[in-house]
Amino acid sequence: MPKEKCDKMQRILIEDADWILSMDQNKTRYHHADLVCEGNIIREIGKNLKSKYKSQGLTFSYILNARGKILLPGFVNAHMHTWQSLIRNFKATQGLRLEPWLTAMYEIYKDLQIEVAQAGAYVSLGECLKTGCTTSNDLWYPHPTGVKGLVEAEILVARELGIRFHPIRSYHSLPSAIVPEEMVETQEQILEDTEKLVKRYHDPDDLSMCWVGIGPSIAQYDAEEVLRSTIEFAEKYNVMVHGHLAESKSEYDFTMEQFGCSPVEWFRRNNLLGDRFYYAHCIHLDEQDIKVLAETGTGVVSCPVSNMYLSSGSCQVRNLMDAGVERIGLGVDGAASSNSSNMMEEMRVAYLLNRLTHEENACTSEDILYMATAGGAKALGRNDIGTLSPGKAADLTLLDWSSLSYAGGRNDPADCIVLSGDARMVDTVIVNGEVVVRKGHLLRINEEQKSAYADEISHELLQRASKHFPALQKEIISSVQESEGGAL
């Protein structure tokens, strides 16, 4: 095969795909069809395109035979926390609900450094790519006192990996029972750092590889001045606002007690809803909340694996869709609360959890695929990704359903992907016209080297944090045993 990188003059033919799922407005499907990419956009979808282009005197830089495969838009991971890939599978944080889990996590967050940002991004964004994602959001909220450049570090890693990236420069402006003083920033610090990131890395144009955003992580209900400044900043620079909303019952109970309204209603009163905003989780909603989210055009991102892990509840996906919420996507959340950054797993769990909790009004497989593609793109505020049609970004995922693992179930392609699929299906991932994953391997980095680097940085983080979080001492002993290949 010719070189994988696709410059502006290159033309790729993906030939004879069993199915092409466009995920366009009509959810158009093509059977035994071809797709042509030219540079970083999709040129055409149809049949016998090789002969058509040959008759016009046009040639292809290379041809991918897609027989036995399903072609669909690259998945959009609309919510995650990259650094958490280095602090997962800890006994000290397992079995906890959201608030005590966060309290434990912040003891580790105190020791975040640039190397953690880099290593965590390699692991989590790398896994996103390897599970079919071509775009990922990231909400970075812990900024320990004196540590700078964390968001910039992950932006540079995303650029190296070749994934389309939406970093959100988040913050805490007030301490709380969960958020320690070491994580609190002034309004001036927040806006100054975000402005630098926007001016240096934010590209607002179509087909942009990096959109920088801003937003509070958890709802800061007593920090209205900072929230107003966040909205003003977002409007001034025309960037998106993202955070968490209505994730736990405790949050819902707090706003009802303090303000006499739900979290969604409080956000509405403070001008935090609309087409510039999208929020993760949105679990604890009543009928009026759902109506408000639909009427304001606010984006919603469901994170089912994390919500199950922390016993937070289940997003009412079908009810939101039925109410008219089109900007609705899926997110793998932080690996520390979902234990992976696996979009294929997230889709299957999304279907199953929705089926369990909303039996009479459950989502279809195609609904879940919509969330993972076009719905997620809309949640992020983009109309140039998430579907396959001429003029859209050449962001493609090719899934192989020809192996024994899927035999007997190769009926409807959407059902096979969502109900039976897993990461082994991912054959090829193309981002912005460049092949970045081939046969399950990242092409831009040495995975073995980055894996060893991430383990080293994770262990160092664990050692630092254990000095003020004694429960981590057992994790260090376990880690040493593993690295030495034996037992004490």
C-alpha positions as CSV (number, residue, x, y, z in Angstrom):
1,M,0.0,0.0,0.0
2,P,1.2,3.5,-0.7
3,K,2.1,5.9,2.1
4,E,-0.8,6.3,4.6
5,K,-0.7,10.1,4.8
6,C,-3.2,11.8,2.5
7,D,-2.2,15.2,1.2
8,K,-4.6,17.6,-0.6
9,M,-4.0,16.1,-4.0
10,Q,-4.5,12.5,-2.9
11,R,-7.6,10.5,-3.7
12,I,-8.7,7.4,-1.8
13,L,-11.2,4.9,-3.0
14,I,-12.9,2.7,-0.4
15,E,-14.4,0.0,-2.6
16,D,-17.3,-2.4,-2.3
17,A,-18.2,-2.0,1.3
18,D,-20.9,-4.4,2.4
19,W,-22.7,-1.5,3.9
20,I,-22.1,2.3,4.1
21,L,-24.1,3.9,6.9
22,S,-24.2,7.6,6.1
23,M,-26.0,8.6,9.3
24,D,-27.3,11.6,7.4
25,Q,-30.7,13.1,8.1
26,N,-32.4,10.3,6.3
27,K,-30.1,7.7,7.7
28,T,-29.3,6.6,4.1
29,R,-27.7,3.2,3.7
30,Y,-25.7,2.0,0.7
31,H,-25.3,-1.7,0.0
32,H,-22.1,-2.9,-1.8
33,A,-21.1,0.6,-2.5
34,D,-17.9,2.8,-2.8
35,L,-16.8,6.1,-1.3
36,V,-14.2,8.5,-2.6
37,C,-12.2,10.9,-0.4
38,E,-10.3,13.7,-2.0
39,G,-7.9,15.5,0.3
40,N,-9.6,15.9,3.6
41,I,-13.2,15.8,2.3
42,I,-15.6,13.2,1.0
43,R,-16.1,13.6,-2.7
44,E,-18.7,11.0,-3.6
45,I,-20.6,7.9,-2.6
46,G,-22.0,5.4,-5.1
47,K,-21.4,2.2,-7.1
48,N,-18.7,1.4,-9.6
49,L,-16.8,4.6,-8.8
50,K,-13.5,3.1,-9.9
51,S,-14.7,2.8,-13.5
52,K,-16.4,6.2,-13.4
53,Y,-13.2,8.0,-12.3
54,K,-11.0,6.0,-14.7
55,S,-13.3,7.1,-17.6
56,Q,-12.6,10.7,-16.5
57,G,-8.9,10.2,-16.5
58,L,-8.6,10.3,-12.7
59,T,-6.5,8.0,-10.6
60,F,-6.4,7.0,-7.0
61,S,-3.5,7.3,-4.6
62,Y,-4.6,4.1,-3.1
63,I,-7.6,1.8,-2.9
64,L,-9.0,0.1,0.2
65,N,-11.0,-3.1,-0.4
66,A,-13.9,-2.9,2.0
67,R,-15.5,-6.2,1.1
68,G,-16.7,-7.8,4.4
69,K,-16.7,-4.4,6.1
70,I,-19.1,-1.7,7.2
71,L,-18.2,2.0,6.6
72,L,-19.6,4.7,8.7
73,P,-18.7,8.2,10.0
74,G,-15.9,8.3,12.6
75,F,-17.3,8.1,16.1
76,V,-17.5,11.4,18.1
77,N,-16.6,11.0,21.8
78,A,-18.4,14.0,23.2
79,H,-17.2,13.9,26.8
80,M,-14.1,12.6,28.5
81,H,-11.2,13.4,31.0
82,T,-7.9,12.2,29.4
83,W,-5.7,12.3,32.5
84,Q,-7.9,9.8,34.3
85,S,-6.5,7.0,32.2
86,L,-3.5,6.9,34.6
87,I,-5.6,6.7,37.8
88,R,-8.0,3.8,37.1
89,N,-8.5,0.4,38.7
90,F,-7.5,1.7,42.2
91,K,-9.0,-0.3,45.1
92,A,-9.1,3.0,47.1
93,T,-11.7,4.5,44.8
94,Q,-13.9,1.5,43.9
95,G,-17.4,1.0,45.1
96,L,-18.0,4.7,45.8
97,R,-20.8,7.0,44.6
98,L,-20.0,10.3,42.8
99,E,-19.3,12.7,45.6
100,P,-17.1,10.4,47.8
101,W,-15.4,9.2,44.6
102,L,-14.6,12.8,43.6
103,T,-13.3,13.6,47.1
104,A,-10.8,10.7,46.8
105,M,-9.9,11.7,43.2
106,Y,-9.0,15.2,44.2
107,E,-6.4,13.9,46.6
108,I,-4.7,12.5,43.5
109,Y,-5.4,15.5,41.4
110,K,-3.2,17.6,43.7
111,D,-0.2,16.0,42.2
112,L,-1.0,16.3,38.5
113,Q,1.9,17.4,36.3
114,I,2.7,18.0,32.6
115,E,3.9,14.5,32.2
116,V,0.6,13.2,33.5
117,A,-1.3,15.3,30.9
118,Q,0.9,13.9,28.1
119,A,0.9,10.3,29.2
120,G,-2.8,10.3,30.0
121,A,-3.7,11.8,26.6
122,Y,-1.6,9.2,24.7
123,V,-3.5,6.4,26.5
124,S,-7.1,7.7,26.4
125,L,-7.0,9.4,23.0
126,G,-5.1,6.5,21.6
127,E,-7.8,4.1,22.8
128,C,-10.5,6.4,21.4
129,L,-8.9,6.1,17.9
130,K,-8.4,2.4,18.2
131,T,-12.1,2.0,19.0
132,G,-13.3,4.0,16.0
133,C,-13.3,7.6,17.2
134,T,-12.1,10.4,14.9
135,T,-13.1,13.3,17.2
136,S,-12.9,13.6,21.0
137,N,-13.9,16.2,23.5
138,D,-12.0,16.6,26.7
139,L,-13.0,18.5,29.9
140,W,-9.9,19.4,31.9
141,Y,-10.9,20.9,35.3
142,P,-8.2,20.2,37.9
143,H,-5.5,22.8,37.8
144,P,-3.2,22.5,40.9
145,T,-1.7,25.6,42.2
146,G,1.5,26.5,40.3
147,V,1.1,23.9,37.6
148,K,0.6,25.4,34.1
149,G,0.3,24.1,30.6
150,L,-1.8,21.0,31.2
151,V,-4.4,21.6,28.5
152,E,-1.7,22.7,26.1
153,A,0.1,19.4,26.7
154,E,-2.9,17.3,25.7
155,I,-3.6,19.5,22.7
156,L,-0.1,18.7,21.4
157,V,-0.5,15.0,22.0
158,A,-3.9,15.1,20.1
159,R,-2.1,16.8,17.2
160,E,0.6,14.1,17.3
161,L,-1.9,11.3,17.3
162,G,-4.0,12.8,14.5
163,I,-7.3,13.0,16.2
164,R,-9.8,15.9,15.9
165,F,-9.9,17.5,19.3
166,H,-12.2,19.7,21.4
167,P,-10.3,20.6,24.6
168,I,-12.4,22.4,27.2
169,R,-10.4,24.6,29.6
170,S,-12.5,24.1,32.7
171,Y,-11.9,25.4,36.3
172,H,-12.9,25.7,39.9
173,S,-13.3,29.2,41.3
174,L,-14.5,28.2,44.8
175,P,-13.4,25.5,47.3
176,S,-16.0,23.1,48.6
177,A,-16.3,19.9,50.6
178,I,-15.0,18.1,47.5
179,V,-12.8,20.7,45.8
180,P,-9.7,21.6,47.8
181,E,-8.0,25.0,48.0
182,E,-5.2,23.7,45.8
183,M,-7.5,23.5,42.8
184,V,-9.1,27.0,43.1
185,E,-8.3,29.7,40.6
186,T,-9.2,33.3,40.4
187,Q,-11.4,34.7,37.6
188,E,-8.4,36.5,36.1
189,Q,-6.3,33.3,36.0
190,I,-9.0,31.3,34.4
191,L,-9.7,33.8,31.6
192,E,-6.1,34.7,31.0
193,D,-5.1,31.1,30.5
194,T,-8.1,30.3,28.3
195,E,-7.5,33.3,26.2
196,K,-4.0,32.1,25.5
197,L,-5.2,28.7,24.5
198,V,-7.9,30.1,22.2
199,K,-5.5,32.5,20.5
200,R,-2.9,29.9,20.0
201,Y,-4.8,26.7,19.2
202,H,-8.5,27.4,18.4
203,D,-9.4,27.2,14.8
204,P,-13.1,28.1,14.2
205,D,-13.1,27.2,10.5
206,D,-14.8,24.1,8.9
207,L,-12.7,21.0,9.1
208,S,-10.8,22.4,12.1
209,M,-8.7,19.9,14.0
210,C,-8.9,21.9,17.2
211,W,-11.8,23.8,18.9
212,V,-11.0,25.2,22.3
213,G,-13.9,25.8,24.7
214,I,-14.5,26.9,28.3
215,G,-16.7,25.9,31.1
216,P,-17.1,25.1,34.8
217,S,-16.6,21.4,35.6
218,I,-19.2,21.0,38.3
219,A,-22.0,23.5,38.8
220,Q,-20.7,26.4,40.9
221,Y,-24.0,27.6,42.2
222,D,-22.5,30.2,44.4
223,A,-20.1,31.7,41.7
224,E,-22.5,33.6,39.5
225,E,-20.0,36.4,38.7
226,V,-17.5,33.9,37.3
227,L,-20.2,32.1,35.4
228,R,-21.2,35.4,33.8
229,S,-17.6,36.1,32.8
230,T,-17.5,32.6,31.3
231,I,-20.5,33.4,29.1
232,E,-19.1,36.8,28.1
233,F,-15.8,35.2,27.2
234,A,-17.5,32.5,25.1
235,E,-19.5,35.1,23.2
236,K,-16.5,37.3,22.7
237,Y,-14.4,34.5,21.1
238,N,-17.3,32.5,19.8
239,V,-16.4,29.3,21.6
240,M,-18.5,26.5,23.1
241,V,-19.3,26.1,26.8
242,H,-19.2,22.6,28.4
243,G,-19.5,21.0,31.8
244,H,-21.5,18.6,33.9
245,L,-25.2,18.9,34.7
246,A,-27.6,17.0,36.9
247,E,-25.3,14.1,37.3
248,S,-26.2,13.0,40.9
249,K,-29.2,13.0,43.1
250,S,-27.2,15.0,45.6
251,E,-26.8,17.9,43.1
252,Y,-30.6,17.8,42.4
253,D,-31.5,17.8,46.1
254,F,-29.0,20.7,46.8
255,T,-30.5,23.0,44.2
256,M,-34.1,22.2,45.2
257,E,-33.2,23.0,48.9
258,Q,-31.1,26.1,48.2
259,F,-33.0,27.6,45.2
260,G,-36.3,25.8,45.0
261,C,-35.6,24.5,41.5
262,S,-33.8,21.8,39.6
263,P,-30.2,22.1,38.3
264,V,-31.6,22.6,34.8
265,E,-33.9,25.4,35.8
266,W,-31.1,27.1,37.7
267,F,-28.9,26.9,34.6
268,R,-31.8,28.4,32.6
269,R,-32.2,31.3,35.0
270,N,-28.4,32.0,34.7
271,N,-28.3,31.9,30.9
272,L,-26.3,28.7,30.8
273,L,-28.5,26.9,28.2
274,G,-28.7,27.3,24.5
275,D,-26.9,26.3,21.3
276,R,-23.5,27.4,22.7
277,F,-23.8,24.9,25.6
278,Y,-23.6,21.2,26.0
279,Y,-23.5,19.1,29.2
280,A,-22.5,15.6,30.2
281,H,-24.8,13.2,32.1
282,C,-28.1,15.1,32.5
283,I,-29.5,12.2,34.5
284,H,-31.8,13.7,37.1
285,L,-34.4,15.5,34.9
286,D,-38.1,15.9,35.3
287,E,-40.5,16.4,32.4
288,Q,-40.1,20.2,32.5
289,D,-36.3,19.9,32.5
290,I,-36.4,17.8,29.3
291,K,-38.8,20.3,27.7
292,V,-36.4,23.2,28.6
293,L,-33.4,21.4,27.2
294,A,-35.2,20.8,24.0
295,E,-36.6,24.3,23.7
296,T,-33.3,25.9,24.3
297,G,-31.4,23.6,21.9
298,T,-28.9,22.7,24.6
299,G,-26.6,19.7,23.9
300,V,-26.7,16.5,26.1
301,V,-24.0,13.9,26.4
302,S,-24.8,10.5,27.9
303,C,-22.0,8.5,29.6
304,P,-23.6,5.2,30.6
305,V,-20.6,3.2,31.7
306,S,-19.5,5.9,34.1
307,N,-23.0,6.4,35.4
308,M,-23.4,2.7,36.2
309,Y,-19.9,2.6,37.8
310,L,-20.7,5.4,40.2
311,S,-24.4,4.3,40.6
312,S,-25.5,7.8,39.4
313,G,-28.5,6.7,37.4
314,S,-29.5,6.6,33.7
315,C,-29.9,9.4,31.2
316,Q,-33.4,9.4,29.7
317,V,-32.1,9.3,26.1
318,R,-35.3,8.2,24.4
319,N,-37.4,10.8,26.2
320,L,-34.9,13.5,25.3
321,M,-35.0,12.5,21.7
322,D,-38.8,12.4,21.6
323,A,-38.9,15.9,23.1
324,G,-36.8,17.2,20.2
325,V,-33.3,17.1,21.6
326,E,-31.2,16.6,18.5
327,R,-27.8,17.6,20.0
328,I,-27.4,14.4,21.9
329,G,-24.2,12.3,22.0
330,L,-22.2,9.7,23.8
331,G,-19.0,10.1,25.9
332,V,-16.6,7.6,27.5
333,D,-16.2,10.0,30.4
334,G,-13.0,9.6,32.5
335,A,-11.3,6.3,32.5
336,A,-11.2,6.4,36.3
337,S,-15.0,6.2,36.4
338,S,-15.5,4.0,33.3
339,N,-12.1,2.2,33.3
340,S,-11.6,2.5,29.6
341,S,-12.0,5.0,26.7
342,N,-13.7,2.4,24.5
343,M,-16.4,3.9,22.3
344,M,-17.5,0.5,21.0
345,E,-18.2,-0.6,24.6
346,E,-19.9,2.6,25.3
347,M,-22.4,2.1,22.5
348,R,-23.4,-1.4,23.6
349,V,-23.8,-0.4,27.2
350,A,-25.8,2.7,26.1
351,Y,-28.3,0.4,24.4
352,L,-28.5,-2.1,27.2
353,L,-28.8,0.4,30.0
354,N,-31.5,2.3,28.1
355,R,-33.3,-1.0,27.5
356,L,-33.2,-1.8,31.2
357,T,-34.4,1.5,32.5
358,H,-36.8,2.6,29.8
359,E,-38.2,-0.7,28.6
360,E,-41.3,0.7,27.1
361,N,-39.6,3.5,25.3
362,A,-36.1,2.1,24.5
363,C,-33.6,3.3,21.9
364,T,-32.9,1.3,18.8
365,S,-29.4,0.4,17.6
366,E,-29.6,3.1,15.0
367,D,-30.5,5.7,17.7
368,I,-27.3,4.7,19.5
369,L,-25.2,5.0,16.3
370,Y,-26.7,8.4,15.8
371,M,-25.5,9.5,19.2
372,A,-22.0,8.2,18.4
373,T,-21.8,10.1,15.1
374,A,-24.2,12.8,13.9
375,G,-25.7,13.5,17.4
376,G,-22.3,13.8,19.0
377,A,-21.1,16.2,16.3
378,K,-24.2,18.4,16.8
379,A,-23.6,18.4,20.5
380,L,-20.1,19.8,20.0
381,G,-21.6,22.4,17.7
382,R,-20.3,21.0,14.4
383,N,-22.0,20.4,11.1
384,D,-18.9,19.3,9.1
385,I,-18.4,15.9,10.8
386,G,-20.6,13.1,12.0
387,T,-22.1,12.1,8.6
388,L,-21.0,10.7,5.3
389,S,-21.9,12.9,2.4
390,P,-20.1,14.9,-0.3
391,G,-18.3,18.0,1.2
392,K,-18.1,16.6,4.8
393,A,-14.9,15.8,6.5
394,A,-13.1,12.7,5.5
395,D,-13.5,11.2,9.0
396,L,-14.3,7.5,8.5
397,T,-14.3,4.3,10.4
398,L,-14.2,0.9,8.7
399,L,-15.5,-2.0,10.8
400,D,-14.8,-5.6,9.8
401,W,-17.7,-7.9,10.5
402,S,-16.4,-10.8,8.5
403,S,-14.7,-12.8,11.3
404,L,-16.1,-15.8,13.1
405,S,-16.9,-13.6,16.1
406,Y,-19.9,-12.1,14.2
407,A,-20.9,-15.1,12.1
408,G,-24.6,-15.9,12.3
409,G,-25.3,-12.3,13.3
410,R,-24.5,-10.5,10.1
411,N,-28.0,-9.3,9.4
412,D,-28.7,-5.7,10.1
413,P,-25.3,-3.8,10.2
414,A,-26.4,-1.3,12.9
415,D,-27.6,-4.2,15.2
416,C,-24.4,-6.1,14.6
417,I,-22.2,-3.1,15.5
418,V,-24.2,-2.0,18.6
419,L,-25.4,-5.4,20.0
420,S,-22.5,-7.7,19.1
421,G,-19.6,-5.4,18.1
422,D,-16.5,-4.7,20.0
423,A,-13.1,-3.0,19.5
424,R,-11.9,-6.0,17.5
425,M,-14.2,-4.8,14.7
426,V,-12.1,-1.6,14.1
427,D,-10.1,-2.2,10.9
428,T,-9.2,1.3,9.6
429,V,-9.7,4.8,10.9
430,I,-9.3,7.9,8.7
431,V,-9.2,11.4,10.2
432,N,-9.1,14.5,8.0
433,G,-8.2,12.3,5.0
434,E,-5.3,10.5,6.7
435,V,-5.2,6.9,7.8
436,V,-4.3,7.0,11.5
437,V,-5.3,3.4,12.5
438,R,-4.8,0.4,10.4
439,K,-5.6,-3.2,11.4
440,G,-6.0,-2.0,15.0
441,H,-2.7,-0.2,15.3
442,L,-2.0,3.5,15.7
443,L,0.3,4.6,12.8
444,R,1.7,7.9,14.2
445,I,3.2,6.7,17.5
446,N,5.1,3.7,18.9
447,E,2.4,2.1,21.1
448,E,4.8,-0.1,23.1
449,Q,7.0,2.9,24.0
450,K,4.0,5.1,25.0
451,S,2.5,2.3,27.0
452,A,5.7,1.9,29.1
453,Y,5.9,5.7,29.5
454,A,2.4,5.9,30.7
455,D,2.9,3.1,33.3
456,E,6.0,4.9,34.6
457,I,4.2,8.2,34.9
458,S,1.2,6.6,36.6
459,H,3.4,4.9,39.2
460,E,5.2,8.2,39.9
461,L,1.8,10.0,40.4
462,L,0.7,7.2,42.7
463,Q,3.8,7.6,44.8
464,R,3.4,11.4,45.1
465,A,-0.2,11.2,46.0
466,S,0.2,8.4,48.6
467,K,2.1,10.8,50.9
468,H,-1.2,12.6,51.7
469,F,-3.6,9.8,50.6
470,P,-2.4,6.7,52.6
471,A,-5.0,4.4,51.1
472,L,-2.9,4.4,47.9
473,Q,0.0,2.6,49.7
474,K,-1.6,-0.8,48.9
475,E,-1.8,0.3,45.2
476,I,2.0,1.0,45.2
477,I,2.7,-2.4,46.7
478,S,0.6,-4.1,44.0
479,S,2.2,-2.0,41.3
480,V,5.7,-3.0,42.4
481,Q,4.7,-6.7,42.5
482,E,3.4,-6.4,39.0
483,S,6.5,-4.7,37.6
484,E,8.8,-7.2,39.3
485,G,6.6,-10.1,38.0
486,G,6.2,-11.8,41.4
487,A,4.8,-11.6,44.9
488,L,6.2,-10.3,48.1
